[in-house]
Amino acid sequence: MTDIRNPDRRDLFKIAGLAGAAGIAGPALAQTRAGNFSWTPVAPASVGLSPQLDANIAAAIKSHMDQGHLTGAVTAVARRGKLVHYQAHGVRDVETGAPMRRDDIHRMMSSTKPTIGVAAMMMMEEGKLSPDDKVSRFIPEFKDTKVAVLPAGVSMADARTPEARRALAARVTLVPASRDLLVRDFMTHTSGLSSGGAGGLVNPARREPGDTLATYIPRLGATPLDFQPGSQWRYSASDGIDVLLRIVEIASKTPADVFLRERLWEPLDMRDTGFNIPASKYQRILTLYQREGANWRPARAAFGYAPTTYFSGAGGTMSTVHDYMHFEQMLLNKGEFNGKRLLKPATVELMSANHTGNLYGGTNGSTGGTGFGYTVRVVLDPVAAKTGRSKGAFGWAGAYGTTSWTDPAEQMTAALFVQQPGNNVLQDYEMAIRRSIV
């Protein structure tokens, strides 16, 4: 049997059944069609959850607000296709004390990434790209890539100041990459591009005002990699998924924002999701706060109100809990949402499989029990992962505190949206949900 974690181009379509036009489900895809997802809540007990679910979650969030970790949050949980929890906690404005609202718009940061993974999977279903395609097939500048090598006994810890970085850059050796960069390297953060290593010391690409994916991404081809492709998992926070989104643009012959709007956001009724939020909705965008001693102070956000021409798949969207619950419900229902099929079931299974073996070392303090799929973390062992999610659950999070996931074993989706970098509420939120399962 072929290992789906590392399929070659010939086997991909046999494994996942991806050939054919997206959105067309043939006889092989026959399954029980779930009812339409509704925002009218049902009693938790009706889907096997404790009546104390709301109270358990509220207590977990309040504890972190009392400790000064959060100003507020929006939370939602659905099980078996039914909404059972949807709450706003705390305040959206610390000066006025205005309460958080459930429809508040959040900066998604890296929570953007899984939506780009879905866009790439759509192109795979249409036969327009494969995980094992060379990136240079789409972006010729990524041909003959180099890898930056530090001298023996030297690490990036020796480059703490600008002067030290310049001195260390002069000692970096460039060697040829052992193989071409592949699409799957960017989907799994195993490319070595812009991942905090020595490559960034040598000829780093810089984004300029007015750049687009089409103008910026080719310049990345001259940036040396931090390690040999596929040899490590190291997070490419800002550039890796932007490369993937540029490939989607080229493969689909459609601008990134148009593709995502027409193929993902509109079919899922993600009504408040986008790179450029209309001015009429600015008052709903949350202020980003950071803690300074005993006080909260407004912080400068990576993405703001001004319209942008650069559509960052790595972290450039804004959205709401409402919209991301629709996204997660689509994945839970194997690619279908309210009668609209966006992906085939086998495609979702491929996306949420572990494609990195033992390379992925965990996040948020855990050092094991997880793997990495195509743009999503996958739970392999809940105990080792220190998580309230079940084996097989998958999702991702953003730097400002947005996170959402799909838990197929429990037929559950959940979201926790905050706008405080470095908060540590997630594990307590997960466990509050886990304790509520009857």
N, C-alpha and C positions, 0 to 999 in steps of 0.2 A: 504494500500500500504506500502511495506517495505521501510524504510528510507535508501537510498543508502549511507548516510554519515556514517552509523554505521552498515553495514550489518553483519549478522552472517554467519558462514561457509556454512550453508545449502542454504542460499538465494543468496550468492554471484554470483553463476554461472547463476541463473535464472535472476537476475537483469541485469547483464552486458552481458549475452550471451557469457561467456568466455570459455565454455567447447569446447574441440576440439583442433586440432593442430594449432599452430600459423601460420599465413601467408596464411590460406585457407579461402577464403570468400565464404560462401554459398549464396543461394538465398535471405536469410534475410538481407544480407549486400548489396544488389543491390543499387547503387547510381550513380550519374553522375560522370564519371571519369574525373578528371581535367587534362588539358594538362601538358606536361612536363615543369618543371620550367627551365627557361633559364636565363643566366647571361647577355643576351643582354637587355639593359634597354629600356623601353617604355616611352612615354610621360606621366607625371603624370595625365594630363587632360583626358587621355584615360581610366583611372580607377577612375575618380571622385576625383582627387586631384588637388590642385592649381599648376599652373606652377611655383609658388614661393617656392615650397617645398625645393629644394636644397638651395636656398638663406636663407630660414627661419632656416633650420638646421645649415647651415654654420655660421649664425649670432649667434645662441645660443652657438655653440662650441667655436667660437672666443671670445665671451664675457668671457667665463670661462678661456680660455688661457690668455687673457689680464689681468685677475684678479689673475693669478698665481695659478689657481686650477689644470691646466692640461698642459702637454707638447704637447699632440696630441691625436687624436682619429681616429677610423674607424667607420663609420656609414652605415647602410643599412636599407631600407624599401621596402617591397613588398606588393602589394594589388591585390586581385583577381587572385593570382598566377603569377603576373607579377612584375618584378623588376622595381622600379621607382626611386630608390636613392641608390647610392653606392659611398662613398667618403672617402678619407683619409685627415686628417686635421693636421696641425702643423708639429712637428719634431719627429723623432724617436731617435735622438742623439743630446742632447743639446750642446755637445762640438763641434761637426762638423757642426751642423745645417742640417744634412741629413733629408730629408722629410719623414714623415710617409708614409708607403706603405699599400695598401689595403690587401696584402697577409701577412702582419706581423703576427707573431705567438705570442699569448698572454698566460700568465699563467691564467688558468680559475678559480682557487680556487673553491669557492662554486657553481659557474656555472656548475661544474661537476655534482652536485647532481641530477638535473632532468634527466640526461641521465641514472643514476643508477635507478631512479624511473621507467623509461621505461623498463629497463632490468628486474626489478622485475615484472612489469605488463606482460611481455612476459612469465615469469614463471607461472603467474596466469592463463594466457590463456591456457597453457599446463597442468594445473591441478597439478603442482608440488609444489605450495605453495598457501596459502590463507592469506589475511590480518589478519585473526583471528587465524592463527597458532601460537602456542607457540614457542618462539625463542629457547627454550630448546629442541624442536624437532630436530633442526638442530645443535645447539651448546649446549651440555649438561651442560656446565659450567654456563649457565644462569638459572639454576634451583635454587630455594630457595633464590632468590635475597633479599638483605637487603636494607633498606632505612635509610639514615642518617638524624637525627633530631637534630637541634640546641636547646640549652636551651631557655626558654621563654625570650623574650626581647633582644635576641642576633641575629645579622645578619652577612652576609658575609662582610659587610662594616667594621666589627670589626677585619678583618683579612687582613690588608693592608701590613703588613711586614712579612717576614719569621718567625720571632719570634712569632708574634701574631697568625699566621696560626698554628704553632705547639701548642701553648697554647689552641687555640680554638678546635683543633682536639681532644685534651684530654677530652673535655667536650661534644663531640658528642655522642649521643645515637643511637644505631642501632636497628631498629625494622623490623619485617618481612614485605615484600611487601604484599599489600592487595590482589594482584592477580599476575599471571604470566605475564611477559613481552610478548607482542604479536608483530608480524611483523608490524602491522599498527602503533604501538607506535614509531617505528623507521622511518617509512615513513612520519609521521606527527610531529615529534619532540615533542612527548608527553611521551617519555620513562623516562626522568629524568636522563639519563646517560650522564656524562661529559658535563653538561650544566652550569657550573660555580657555583654550589652550594656546600653544605656541604659534599656531597659524595666524591668530589675531595680532601678533607682534610684527608680522611681515606683510606689508602691502594690504592692510585691511581696507575693505570697501566702506565708503561712507555715504549714507543717504543724504541727498540734497533736497532743498525745497523745490517742489514741482515734480519730483521724481514720480514715476509710476513703476509698476512691476516690470513693464517692458523695458524701461531704461535702467533700473537699478539691478535687477537680478543678473543680467549678463555680466556686470562688473564683478559679481561675486565669484565668477569662474576663475579670476586671477588670484583669489585669496587662497593661500595654502591651507590644507586640512590640518586638524589637530592630531589625527591618528589615521592609520590605514582604514579604508572603508570597510565597514562591517565587523571590525575587530573589537569595538567597545560600544557601550551605550553611554552617551553623554548628551545632555539636553541642549539642543540648539534652540534657545528661547526666542530669538528674534528673526532669524533668517531661514532656517530649514524648511518650515512649512510655507514661508513665502515663496520659496523655490517651487514647492509642490503646487501652490495655487497658480503660479505662472505657467506651469506645465498644463494645468487644467484649462487655463485661458487658451493656450496654443492648441491643445487637443480638441477643444470644443469650438474653437474659432469664435469665442464669445468673451467680452470683457468680464472680469471676475465678479464685479458687483451685479451685473445683469444676470450672469449665470446663476449666482446664489439666490438672487431674488426670484427668478423665474422657475428654477428647478428645486429649490429647497424652502426658502422663507415663505413664499406665497402658498405653495401646496400645503405647508404645515400651519398656515395661519399664524406665522411668526410676525405679527403685525408691527412690532416695535423693535425689530432687529435690523441693523445696518451699520455700514461704515460711516455714513453721514446722516445723522438724525435731523429731521426737519426742525426749523427754528420754533415751530409751534409746540414742540415737545421738550424744549430746553428746560422748562421749569420742572420736568419730571426726572431730569438727570441728577443723580445724587452727587453731593459734594464728597470729594475724597478727603478723609481726615487721617491724620497720624498723631500718635501720642507724643507729647512733649512734657515730661514730668507728670504732673497731676492733671494736665489739661489736654484737650483735643484742639488741634490746629488744622486749618485747611492746608492741604498739600497739593503740590503741582502734579497733575495727572499726565501720564504718557500720551493719552489721547483726550482731546478736548472737544470744544464745541465747533471750532472752525472747520469748514468743509475741507476734505483732503482728496488729493488725486492718487494717493498711495494706499492701496487696499491691502492692508496687512493681514494675511491669513494666520499669522502667528499670534496676533492679539489685538486687532484693530476694530472689532465690532462692539456695539452696545446692544443690550437686550434686557429682557425681563424674565422672571421666574415662569410666568405664563408661557412664554415662547419656548423656553428650554424644556419645560415639561412636555410640550408637544414633540420636540425633537427626541427626547428620551422615550416617549411612548411609541414613536415610530420605530425606534430600534428594538424596544421590547416586543413589539408586534411583528418582528422579523421583516421590517421594511415597509410596513403599511400603516397609514394613519387615516382614520375616518373615511375608509373606502378608497383612498388614493395610495397607489403603490409607488414608492420611490426607489426601493431596492428589492432584490429578490432575497428570500430567506437565507440561501447559501452565501450570499454576499455579506450579510450581517454576521454570519458565523465566521467567515473568513476574516473580517475586520476585527472581530473580538477574540480571535485566537492568539496565543502567545507566539510571536514571531522572532523573539530574541533569545530563546533558550534561557541560559543563566546570566546573560549579560546585564539585565536590568537589576539594579540593587535596591530599589524601593525609594519611597519618598516620605516626607512628613515624620521622620524619626524611625520609621520601620526599615529594616535592612533585609527583609526577605519576604517570601510568601506571595510575591507578585511577579508578573511578567508584563510584557508590553506588546500590544497588537499594532494595528495601523492607526496611529494617533491617539490611542487610548491605553490606560493602565488596566491590566486584567488581574483579578484576584485568583491566585492558585491555591493558597492556604490561608484562610481567614485568621487563624490563630497566630501564625508567624507574621502575618501582615498587620496584626493589631488593629483589625478593622471590624466594624459591625456588618459589613457587606458579606454576601455569601460567595462561595466558590463560583467562579464564572462571571461575577459582576464586573462591569467595565465602565469607565468614564474618565474624566480629567477635570482639572481645576485651573483657575486663573490667579495671577499674583495678587490681586486686590481682594480675593476671598470668595469668588464665585466658584461653585462646584455643583456638578450634577452627575447622576449615574443611573445605569440600568442594571437591575438584579434579576436575571431570568429565573433563577432557582426559587425566588420568593414572589415572582410575578410582580415586581415592584419597581417604581421609579421614584427618585427623590432629588430635591434641589435645596441648596443652602446658598443664599446670596448675601454677602456683606461687602463693604468697601473699605476694609482696613487691612493693609498689608501686614503679614506676619501674625495674624490672629491664629489661635490654636483651638478653635471651637469644634472643628470638624469631627474629631474622634468622639467627643461627647455627644454630638448630634447623631452620629451613626449608632452609637450604643443606645441612645434614647429610643430610636426606632427599633433596634434589635430587641430591646426589653419589652417592647409593646407587641411583639408577635406572639400570638396565643398558641 
